[in-house]
Amino acid sequence: MSEWIDVAAVEDFPSGSFRLVTANEMSILVFNLSGRYYAVDNICTHEYAQLCEGKLEGEHIICPLHGAHFSVITGEALTAPAYENLRTFPVRVTDGWLEVDAEAESDIA
């Protein structure tokens, strides 16, 4: 079952930015990469750290605690010390609003 959560109006979500969404006791980061939208779990898989406090470099989010890189497109752990991938979530645009499905895992990864 899907649970689509509003993230932002597309016009208010600039390219190269990300937003934190909380739904169902989950913390999800949603990214705009040149008009393509992606969503991943906000918690680093290495140690508990909130990726929203990290830095976005191109298509990678960098963990603020130990510097692990993750692909925001696939959720793949790209560098040590993280070896477990992030969960990804489907994203869609409906009537000018960006939405993330907090229930389903994306098939991107």
Contact map, one row per residue, 1 for C-alpha under 8 A:
1110000000000000000000000000000000000000000000000000000000000000000000000000000000000000000000000000001100000
1111000000000000000000000000000000000000000000000000000000000000000000000000000000000000000000000000111100000
1111100000000000000000000000000000000000000000000000000000000000000000000000000000000000000000000001111100000
0111110000000000000000000000000000000000000000000000000000000000000000000000000000000000000000000011110000000
0011111000000000000000100000000000000000000000000000000000000000000000000000000000000000000000000011110000000
0001111100000000000000000000000000000000000000000000000000000000000000000000000000000000000000001111000000000
0000111110000000001010000000010000000000000000000000000000000000000000000000000000000000000000001111000000000
0000011111011000000000000000000000000000000000000000000000000000000000000000000000000000000000001110000000000
0000001111111000000000000000000000000000000000000000000000000000000000000000000000000000000000011100000000000
0000000111111100000000000000000000000000000000000000000000000000000000000000000000000000000010011100000000000
0000000011111100000000000000000000000000000000000000000000000000000000000000000000000000000000010000000000000
0000000111111100000000000000000000000000000000000000000000000000000000000000000000000000000000000000000000000
0000000111111110110000000000000100000000000000000000000000000000000000000000000000000000000000000000000000000
0000000001111111100000000000000100000000000000000000000000000000000000000000000000000000000000000000000000000
0000000000001111100000000000000111100000000000000000000000000000000000000000000000000000000000000000000000000
0000000000000111110000000000001111000000000000000000000101000000000000000000000000000000000000000000000000000
0000000000001111111000000000001110000000000000000000000100000000000000000000000000000000000000000000000000000
0000000000001001111100000000111100000000000000000000000000000000000000000000000000000000000000000000000000000
0000001000000000111110000000111000000000000000000001000000000000000000000000000000000000000000000000000000000
0000000000000000011111000011110000000000010000000001000000000000000000000000000000000000000000000000000000000
0000001000000000001111100011110000000000000000000000000000000000000000000000000000000000000000000000000000000
0000000000000000000111111111000000000000000000000000000000000000000000000000000000000000000000000000000000000
0000100000000000000011111111000000000000000000000000000000000000000000000000000000000000000000000000010000000
0000000000000000000001111100000000000000000000000000000000000000000000000000000000000000000000000000010000000
0000000000000000000001111110000000000000000000000000000000000000000000000000000000000000000000000000000000000
0000000000000000000001111111000000000000100000000000000000000000000000000000000000000000000000000000010000000
0000000000000000000111101111100000000000111000000000000000000000000000000000000000000000000000000000000000000
0000000000000000000111100111110000000011110000000000000000000000000000000000000000000000000000000000010000000
0000000000000000011110000011111000000011110000000011000000000000000000000000000000000000000000000000000000000
0000001000000000011110000001111100001111000000000000000000000000000000000000000000000000000000000001000000000
0000000000000001111000000000111110001110000000000000000000000000000000010000000000000000000000000000000000000
0000000000001111110000000000011111111100000000000000000000000000000000000000000000000000000000000000000000000
0000000000000011100000000000001111111100000000000000000000100000000000000000000000000000000000000000000000000
0000000000000011000000000000000111110000000000000000000000000000000000000000000000000000000000000000000000000
0000000000000010000000000000000111111000000000000000000000000000000000000000000000000000000000000000000000000
0000000000000000000000000000000111111100000000000000000000000000000000000000000000000000000000000000000000000
0000000000000000000000000000011110111110000000000000000000000000000000000000000000000000001100000000000000000
0000000000000000000000000000011110011111000000000000000000000000000000011000000000000001111000000000000000000
0000000000000000000000000001111000001111100000000000000000000000000000011000000000000001111000000001000000000
0000000000000000000000000001110000000111110000000000000000000000000000010010000000000111100000000000000000000
0000000000000000000000000111100000000011111100000000000000000000000000000000000000000111000000000000000000000
0000000000000000000100000011100000000001111100000111000000000000000000000000000000000000000000000000000000000
0000000000000000000000000010000000000000111110011110000000000000000000000000000000000000000000000000000000000
0000000000000000000000000000000000000000111111111110000000000010000000000000000001000100000000000000000000000
0000000000000000000000000000000000000000001111110000000000000000000000000000000001111100000000000000000000000
0000000000000000000000000000000000000000000111110000000000000000000000000000000011110000000000000000000000000
0000000000000000000000000000000000000000000111111000000000000000000000000000000000000000000000000000000000000
0000000000000000000000000000000000000000001111111100000000000000000000000000000000000000000000000000000000000
0000000000000000000000000000000000000000001100111110000000000011100000000000000000000000000000000000000000000
0000000000000000000000000000000000000000011100011111110000000011000000000000000000000000000000000000000000000
0000000000000000000000000000100000000000011100001111111000001111000000000000000000000000000000000000000000000
0000000000000000001100000000100000000000010000000111111000000000000000000000000000000000000000000000000000000
0000000000000000000000000000000000000000000000000111111000000011000000000000000000000000000000000000000000000
0000000000000000000000000000000000000000000000000111111100001111000000000000000000000000000000000000000000000
0000000000000000000000000000000000000000000000000011111110001111000000000000000000000000000000000000000000000
0000000000000001100000000000000000000000000000000000011111111100000000000000000000000000000000000000000000000
0000000000000000000000000000000000000000000000000000001111111100000000000000000000000000000000000000000000000
0000000000000001000000000000000000000000000000000000000111110000000000000000000000000000000000000000000000000
0000000000000000000000000000000010000000000000000000000111111000000000111000000000000000000000000000000000000
0000000000000000000000000000000000000000000000000000000111111100000011110000000000000000000000000000000000000
0000000000000000000000000000000000000000000000000010011110111110000011110000000000000000000000000000000000000
0000000000000000000000000000000000000000000000000010011110011111001111000000000000000000000000000000000000000
0000000000000000000000000000000000000000000100001110111000001111111110000000000000000000000000000000000000000
0000000000000000000000000000000000000000000000001110111000000111111000000000000000000000000000000000000000000
0000000000000000000000000000000000000000000000001000000000000011111000000000000000000000000000000000000000000
0000000000000000000000000000000000000000000000000000000000000011111100000000000010000000000000000000000000000
0000000000000000000000000000000000000000000000000000000000000111111110000000000010000000000000000000000000000
0000000000000000000000000000000000000000000000000000000000000110011111000000111111000000000000000000000000000
0000000000000000000000000000000000000000000000000000000000011110001111100000111101000000000000000000000000000
0000000000000000000000000000000000000000000000000000000000011100000111110011111000001100000000000000000000000
0000000000000000000000000000000000000000000000000000000000111000000011111111110000000000000000000000000000000
0000000000000000000000000000001000000111000000000000000000111000000001111111000000000000000000000000000000000
0000000000000000000000000000000000000110000000000000000000100000000000111110000000000000000000000000000000011
0000000000000000000000000000000000000000000000000000000000000000000000111111000000000001000000000000000000011
0000000000000000000000000000000000000001000000000000000000000000000001111111100000001111000000000000000000001
0000000000000000000000000000000000000000000000000000000000000000000001110111110000011100000000000000000000001
0000000000000000000000000000000000000000000000000000000000000000000111100011111101111100000000000000000000000
0000000000000000000000000000000000000000000000000000000000000000000111100001111101100000000000000000000000000
0000000000000000000000000000000000000000000000000000000000000000000111000000111111100000000000000000000000000
0000000000000000000000000000000000000000000000000000000000000000000110000000111111100000000000000000000000000
0000000000000000000000000000000000000000000001000000000000000000011100000000001111100000000000000000000000000
0000000000000000000000000000000000000000000111000000000000000000000110000000111111111000000000000000000000000
0000000000000000000000000000000000000000000011000000000000000000000000000000111111111000000000000000000000000
0000000000000000000000000000000000000000000011000000000000000000000000000001100001111100000000000000000000000
0000000000000000000000000000000000000000000010000000000000000000000001000011100001111110000000000000000000000
0000000000000000000000000000000000000001100110000000000000000000000001000011100000011111000000000000000000000
0000000000000000000000000000000000000001100000000000000000000000000000000010000000001111100000000000000010000
0000000000000000000000000000000000000111100000000000000000000000000000000110000000000111110000000000000011111
0000000000000000000000000000000000000111000000000000000000000000000000000000000000000011111000000001111111000
0000000000000000000000000000000000000110000000000000000000000000000000000000000000000001111100000001100111100
0000000000000000000000000000000000001110000000000000000000000000000000000000000000000000111110000111100000000
0000000000000000000000000000000000001000000000000000000000000000000000000000000000000000011111000111000000000
0000000001000000000000000000000000000000000000000000000000000000000000000000000000000000001111111110000000000
0000000000000000000000000000000000000000000000000000000000000000000000000000000000000000000111111110000000000
0000000000000000000000000000000000000000000000000000000000000000000000000000000000000000000011111000000000000
0000000011100000000000000000000000000000000000000000000000000000000000000000000000000000000011111100000000000
0000011111000000000000000000000000000000000000000000000000000000000000000000000000000000000011111110000000000
0000011111000000000000000000000000000000000000000000000000000000000000000000000000000000001111011111000000000
0001111100000000000000000000000000000000000000000000000000000000000000000000000000000000001111001111100000000
0011111000000000000000000000010000000010000000000000000000000000000000000000000000000000111100000111110000000
0111100000000000000000000000000000000000000000000000000000000000000000000000000000000000111000000011111100000
0111100000000000000000110101000000000000000000000000000000000000000000000000000000000000100000000001111110000
1110000000000000000000000000000000000000000000000000000000000000000000000000000000000000100000000000111110000
1110000000000000000000000000000000000000000000000000000000000000000000000000000000000000110000000000111111000
0000000000000000000000000000000000000000000000000000000000000000000000000000000000000011110000000000011111100
0000000000000000000000000000000000000000000000000000000000000000000000000000000000000001110000000000000111111
0000000000000000000000000000000000000000000000000000000000000000000000000000000000000001010000000000000011111
0000000000000000000000000000000000000000000000000000000000000000000000001100000000000001000000000000000001111
0000000000000000000000000000000000000000000000000000000000000000000000001111000000000001000000000000000001111
